[in-house]
Amino acid sequence: MLEWSYNGVNFSLKGNGGPDCVNYLSPTSIIVETIFIVIYTLAAEIYYPWRRSVSNYKPNLELRERFGRKLLLASLCLIWGIEIGYKLSTRQLIFILNPCHVVTFLQIILLISPPRNWMHILFRLQTYAVSGATIAIIFPVLNTRMLPFEKASYYIHHALMLVTPLYLMRLGGIYNMEPLSNFHWGFLSIGFMRLYHYIILQPISFITEVNLNSIMCPAVSDPFEGPWYRIAAHIHQTLFILLHGKIYCIIGQKFFVPKQTEIKTENTKKKNLIDANGNNIEENDLKGDCCFNSEKLLNGSSFLKED
């Protein structure tokens, strides 16, 4: 019934799919690997980090409204619409299931929606997930893009994905990162991505013979091509996603996160930080954290309003 969404996929192009791609790995190795990865992910990367960090976090719902938010939203929607248009015209809409398009959809939700308690979870998860955009730029897969401007839209799309988390940090409130020493959010994001690949993308790929995000066989630009390419991907992607997320954390805190309100008392003329409830916070309490530590600020910091 949905053949129209993948009838245009050219299986003669390496890494795009087809019978050879389906048979790249043995059924036994696929089954054993899937069972092990799903069980490990649910226990170590979903349940444990959720209990330790997510369930106890209270976000600050204040938000600075800026015109750039609407401009970024319009740009992201435009380029994503162009990408969808290309896939519709070539009858390859199935590639909209690739993680970069899913993350783009989540970013559009963040840019549209007013502050909600669940949005800080979505923001932190997608900030780690945008590492895929960096990989896509470093190792581009362009052998399937034949239409005018299609290659350019590929780079523009992934560049906008990388810009969006940094800009959202500039808005403050719920858009903040955890302390640099906290890896729970990174592993949680990795866990959800693993489950998405093994539970959703893998079955669809084998049914349609379309190689969604290289789940059946390695991409043409994969430097780890071979029977162990998926195991290699688990190792290098786990390390890269965590490193990429922490670099975003440092850059965001250094250049994008709004400064905490500083007040001078008349008697001591000492600068103090205040939280959202107006309570003083000692500067020593915040030293040692390279990233915005929203847990130490309780409900978050009160930011200056834009004129």
N, C-alpha and C positions, 0 to 999 in steps of 0.2 A: 504493500500500500504506500510506503514511503520511499519506493525506489527512485522517485524523481529527485530525492535529496542527495543521492550519491551516484546516479547514473553517469554523471559527467566526469567522475574520477578516472584518471588515466593510469591504469595499472602497469603500463609499460615503463613508467617512470620509476626509477629506483627509490624505494622507501615509501611509495605511495600506497602500496597494498597489493592484493592479488594472491593467487595460490602459493607462489613462492614465499611471500611474506607470511602467510598463514602457517606454513610448514617450517618456518625458520627455526622455531624451538619445538622440542618434543612435547607431546601432550602430558607426559608424566612430570616433566620438569615444571611445566606451567601450573599444574594442579598442586604439586607439593609446594612450590614457591608461593602461590596465591594463599593457600591455607596458612602457611607460616607467617606471611607478611600481615594478613588480616588480623590474626590472633595477637601478634606482637604489637601491631599498631593500636588496636582497641585497648590493650592493657597498659602499654608503656607510653604511648604518645597521645592518647585521648583521655582515658580515665584519670591517670595520675596527674598530669598537668592541670586538668580541669579542677580536680579537687584541691590542688595546692594553690592555684592562682586565680582562676576565673571565677569560681563560686564565691570568693570572699572579696571581690573587687567592687568598689562603689565609685562609679564615674561622676565627674563634674559635668553637668548638662549646659553650662554656659558656653556660648559660641559667639565669635566675632564675625559679623556679616561683612562681606567684602564683594565688590563688583567682580573681582577676578574669579570668584567661585562660579558665577553664571557664565563667564567667558570660557572657563575651562570645561564646564559642563557642556556647553554648546559645541566646543571643539571636539570633545571626546565622543559625543553623540554623532556628530557629523562624520568623523573618520570611521567610527564603528558602523554607521549606516552604509558608508561606501564599501567597507569590507563585506558586509552582508549582501549588498547589491552585487558585488563580484561573484560571490558564492551562489547566489540565485541565478545569475546569468549563465554561469558555467555548470549549473546543476551539481554543485558540491557543497550544499548547505550543511551537510553533516559535519564539516570541519568547524562549525560554530560551537561544537562541543569541546573543542580543544581548550585547555585551561586558561590560556591568555584571554579568550573571549569571555569565559566565565568570570574571570577576575575583572575584566572591563565592565561587565554587567553589575558586579558588586560595587565597583567604584562609582558608577552612575547612581546607584541607590544611595551611597554615602553623600554624594553631591546634591541630590534632590531632597532627601529626607530631613526633617527637623531633628534635633537631638533626641535620642532615645537611649534607654539603658543598654540595649543590646548592640548599639552601633559601635561602642568602643571595642567590643569583641570582633566585630566584622572588620573594623579598621586595622586592628593589630594583626589579624590573620592575613588580610590582603597585603599588608606591608611586607610580610615575608614572602608571600606568593608572587609578588612582582619580580622576584629574582628570575622567573621564567622569561620575562621581557628582556633582561640583560643577556641571558643565554641566547635568546632568539636573535639579538643584534650581533653578538660575537660569532655565533655559528648559524648564520641565516640559511633557511631552506627556501630557495627562490626558483628552483627548477620547475615548479608547477605554476608559476605566475607569468602569464603570457600577455595579458591585456594591458593597454596603455595606463600608466600611472599606478599599476597594481604593485610594482616593487616599491615605489615611493611610499604608497599608503601603508605598506608593511612596516617600514621604518618609522613613519610618523605615528602610527598606532602604538607601537611598542615604546616610543619615546614619551608619548603622552601618559602611558601607563606608569612610567617611572617618575614623571613629574607630579602626578596626582597625590601620592602619599605625602610628599614634602609640602605641597601646597596646603593640604588638609591640616598638617601639623601647625602651619602658620595661623590657622583659624583658632587653635587652642581648644579648651574644653575637653570634650570626649576624644579629640584627635591627639592623643599623646602616646608615647612609647613607655615601656617598662624600664626598670633599671638595667644597666648593662650586664649585671651579674645574673639576671633572671632569664633562663633559657626555656621556661615552661611554655611561653607563648609561641616561641619558634618551633618547638617540637609539636605543639598542638596544631599549628598550621601545616607542618610537614605531614602529620598524621591524617588530617582531612584530605590532603592532596593524594596521599597514598591510597586511601580508601576510594577516592573518586576514580583513580586510575584502575584499580583492581575490580571494583564492584560495578562501576558504570561503564567506563571506556572499554575495558577488556571484553566484556560480553558483546557489546555493540560492534566492536572491531571484528571479532571472529564471525559474527552473523553476517555482516556486510562486506567483509574482506577489505575494509578501509583501515589503513594504519593510523589510527587516531593517536596523536602525540607520541608516536613511535612505541606503542605498547606491544605490537606484534613483532616488529623487526626494527633494527636501528635506522635512524635517519641517514641520509646521504652524507651529512656533515658530521656524523658521530665519530669521534676519534677512538672510541672504545668498541668498535664493531667486532662482533664475535658471539659465541654462544652464551657468554657471561655478561653481555652488555647491560642487561637489566640489573644484575647484582652490582655491577660497577656504577650504574646510575644511582642506585640507592646510597652508595658510599659517597660519591663525589657530590651528589645533589644535596644530601643532608649537610655536609660540611659547607657547601657553597651557600645554601639558603640561610643557615645560621650566620655565616660571616656577612653575607649581603644584608641581612636584616639588622645586624648590629652596626654596620657601616651607616645604614640609613638612620639608625638611632642617634649615632654620634653627629652626623651631618645635620639632622633635624634639630637637635638640641643646640648645636653651635650657631646655625644660621637662620632657622625658621621658627622654632618654638618661641612664643611671646615671652618677654621678660616678666618675672613676678613683680607685683606692685611693691615699690619701695616707699617707706614713709620715714620721716625724721621726727623723732620725739623732741619736744621743745626743751626738755630738761637735759637729756643726755646727748641729743643730736646723734643718736645711734640709729643706723639703718636696720630695719627689721623686715622680715618677710611675713606676709599675712596670708592665711588660708581663706577659703570661701566663707567661713563662719566668723572671720575677723579676728582669729586667734593668732598671736605672735608665734613664729617658728624660728628657732635659732639657726643661724647660717651653718653652724657646725653639724647640724643634723642632716644637712643636704650634701656636705662635702664627701667626696669619694664616689659619687654616682656621676657617671659621664652622661647619663640620659635623664630625661625628665621623670622623676620618681613620684608618680601620682599616689603610690601607696603611702609614702611618708607625709604627703600633703592631705591625707584623709580623703575628703570629698573633692579635692582639686584646688587649684589656685584661682584667685579672683583676678581676672585680666582687665586691663584698661580697655575701655570702649573706644572704637574708632569714630571719628567725627563723620 
